[in-house]
Amino acid sequence: MARRPPRRSRGDGGAATSEYFASAPPRILAHRGLALAAPENTLLAFLSALALGLTHLETDVQVSRDGVAVLAHDVDLARLVGRASRISDLTVAELKLIDLGAGQTFATLAEALDTFPEACFNIDLKAPGSVGPAVAAILAADATPRVLVTSFSESRRRAAIRELPGVATSASAATMILALAAAKLGVRPLVRRALAAVHAVQVPEAMLGIRVVTPRTIRAFHDAGVEVHVWTVNEASDIERLLDLGVDGIVTDRSDLALQIVKKRLIIRE
């Protein structure tokens, strides 16, 4: 399927000059880094992805007890290290004492942005109190042009982008539901209005038994001027199929595999 390039300039100031969108799609977003031989959301996981030549890293922000943006998906340590402690109950110093494996511990958002100054970061604001600490880290690193800020929470997303003029952003859950319903019904003007303040939709292939990513919805989202990124896609056949449909980004735990597929497709086209 031919892809019509999404519009990059938005009415709210947008990300027309954003480094996040500087390269041509499809984009491979390394989900929590590349965690094959490294713990997820650690500096080693990010380095593993970037060492392959990838440019985009997906990560999540929680907040420590002392108000620092910490990279972690879960609110607690149960899945990672078998402890019931919540990240918000521990200071950064205490989190730094936790062994996540492979010589890694928790990284702060500031550390990741400083350690990898050329990388683009897709930042999901997970915790209610994550906006202020994340914004502070992004501004301190002068990283606004190379990040996309998102959240399932519309209020959290809005609060972040107010403090980061020109930052790239993707639709919250409520906005996405409205845009999807309009796309399914073929009401293109409503899709455009719903997505007027964002630059991408980042969605699963299906939710609540409803197919989200279809030729019809992709066309509607592209017509609204936004990119379509699909998560979390790890099988080669699924990556191939979604690229054939014309999606602009693949969020994946197997960014190594996705990179091989994209490179092969580029060679075939040439």
Secondary structure, DSSP 8 states (H G I E B T S, - for coil): ----------TTSTTTT-GGG-S-S-EEEEETS--SSS-TTSHHHHHHHHHTT--EEEEEEEE-TTS-EEE-SSSBSHHHHS---BGGGS-HHHHTT---BTTB---BHHHHHHH-TT-EEEEEE-STT-HHHHHHHHHHTT-GGGEEEE-S-HHHHHHHHHTSTT-EEB--HHHHHHHHHHHHHT-HHHHHHHTTT-SEEEEESEETTEE---HHHHHHHHHTT-EEEEE----HHHHHHHHHHT-SEEEES-HHHHHHHHHHHHHHH-
